Amino acid sequence: MRFIHTISGLCLCATLASFHAIAQPSDATETMADYLAFADYGGGTIFPEQMPKDQYAKTFVIDARDAQQFATAHIDNAHNIEWREVLAKREHIPKDRMVLIYCNTGSLSAQAGFALRVAGWSNVRILQGGYQEWLAKGGMQANERAAGTQRAH
């Protein structure tokens, strides 16, 4: 009988310990909570119209789509780092200049951008609407087109 009480007590302790572990936030949870506490609403995105053509040369552009889509078409000088690989390849991503991430719509690139921000990159922007909207707004000329300064060819 004593053996059964000992085993029951050990099981109860193990169960209580596991509940305690679940209730404790992980380091990742705390890091994300800290980031979200100070994130602003519009600071993480940029519209195609907000990006002057000459700014692209100064920006580290990441095409977060798969290699096949990148091979078909992409923004000039973009680096193909699929969205789920940004942390694995973070040593190639600069912290000293703007990083612009895009996918087709902005959804997956937003996840990649969030991961980089939580990992310490404060210079990350997501191209609102992704590659498709960038094309529809005029691509490299979106800023000029929106300002009404695009020259006729």
C-alpha positions in Angstrom: 0.0 0.0 0.0 2.8 2.3 0.8 4.2 1.8 -2.7 0.9 2.9 -4.3 0.9 6.0 -2.1 4.4 6.8 -3.1 3.7 6.3 -6.8 0.5 8.4 -6.5 2.4 11.2 -4.8 5.1 11.2 -7.5 2.5 11.3 -10.2 0.7 14.2 -8.5 4.0 16.1 -8.2 4.8 15.5 -11.8 1.4 16.6 -12.9 1.6 19.8 -10.8 5.1 20.5 -12.1 3.9 20.2 -15.7 1.0 22.6 -15.0 3.4 25.1 -13.5 5.7 24.8 -16.6 2.7 25.5 -18.9 1.7 28.5 -16.9 5.2 30.1 -17.2 5.8 32.2 -20.3 8.7 31.2 -22.4 11.5 33.5 -23.3 10.1 33.7 -26.9 6.7 34.7 -25.5 8.2 37.4 -23.3 10.3 38.7 -26.3 7.2 38.9 -28.5 5.2 40.6 -25.8 7.9 43.2 -25.3 8.0 43.8 -29.1 4.2 44.1 -29.3 4.1 46.5 -26.4 6.1 49.1 -28.3 5.2 48.4 -32.0 3.3 51.1 -33.7 0.5 50.6 -36.2 2.0 51.8 -39.4 5.7 51.7 -38.9 6.2 48.2 -40.2 4.7 48.7 -43.7 5.4 50.8 -46.7 3.1 51.3 -49.7 4.6 51.1 -53.2 3.8 54.8 -53.7 5.9 55.7 -50.7 9.1 54.3 -52.1 11.0 56.6 -54.5 12.8 54.7 -57.3 16.3 55.7 -56.1 15.5 54.3 -52.6 15.5 50.8 -53.9 19.3 50.9 -54.5 19.9 51.9 -50.9 17.5 49.1 -49.6 18.2 45.5 -48.9 15.1 44.0 -50.7 14.0 40.4 -49.8 11.7 38.5 -52.1 10.1 36.1 -49.6 8.4 34.0 -52.3 9.7 30.6 -53.4 12.6 30.2 -55.9 10.3 29.4 -58.8 8.3 32.6 -58.4 11.5 34.6 -57.9 12.9 33.2 -61.1 9.8 34.2 -63.1 9.9 37.8 -62.0 11.1 40.0 -59.1 12.0 43.5 -58.0 15.5 44.4 -59.4 18.3 43.6 -57.0 16.1 41.6 -54.7 17.5 38.7 -52.7 15.4 35.5 -52.7 15.1 34.4 -49.1 11.9 32.4 -48.7 9.8 33.7 -45.8 10.3 30.7 -43.6 14.1 30.9 -44.0 14.8 34.5 -42.9 16.0 33.5 -39.4 18.2 30.7 -40.7 19.8 33.2 -43.2 19.8 36.2 -40.9 23.5 36.6 -41.0 23.1 37.8 -44.6 20.5 40.5 -43.7 22.0 43.9 -42.7 20.9 45.9 -39.7 22.4 49.1 -40.9 20.0 49.9 -43.8 16.4 49.5 -44.6 15.2 46.0 -45.3 12.1 45.7 -47.5 10.4 42.3 -47.6 7.7 41.3 -50.0 5.8 38.2 -51.1 2.7 38.1 -53.4 0.3 39.8 -51.1 2.1 40.9 -48.0 0.9 38.0 -45.7 3.9 35.8 -45.6 6.4 38.6 -45.8 4.7 40.1 -42.7 5.4 36.9 -40.8 9.1 37.0 -41.9 9.3 40.7 -40.9 7.8 39.9 -37.5 10.4 37.2 -37.0 13.2 39.5 -37.9 11.9 42.3 -35.6 11.6 40.0 -32.7 15.1 38.8 -33.4 16.4 42.4 -33.2 16.1 44.0 -36.6 14.4 47.4 -36.3 14.9 48.4 -39.9 12.4 46.0 -41.5 9.5 47.2 -43.7 6.8 45.1 -45.4 5.7 46.0 -48.9 2.0 46.5 -48.4 0.0 44.5 -51.0 3.1 42.5 -52.0 4.5 42.1 -55.5 1.2 42.1 -57.2 0.1 45.5 -55.9 3.6 46.8 -56.5 3.2 45.9 -60.2 -0.3 47.3 -60.4 0.8 50.6 -58.9 3.6 51.0 -61.4 6.5 49.1 -60.0 9.6 51.3 -59.7 7.6 54.2 -61.0 4.8 53.9 -58.3 6.1 56.9 -56.4 6.3 59.1 -59.5 3.0 57.9 -60.7 1.3 58.7 -57.4 2.9 62.1 -57.3 1.9 62.9 -60.9 5.5 63.4 -61.9 6.0 60.4 -64.2 7.3 61.5 -67.5 5.6 60.3 -70.7 7.8 58.0 -72.8 
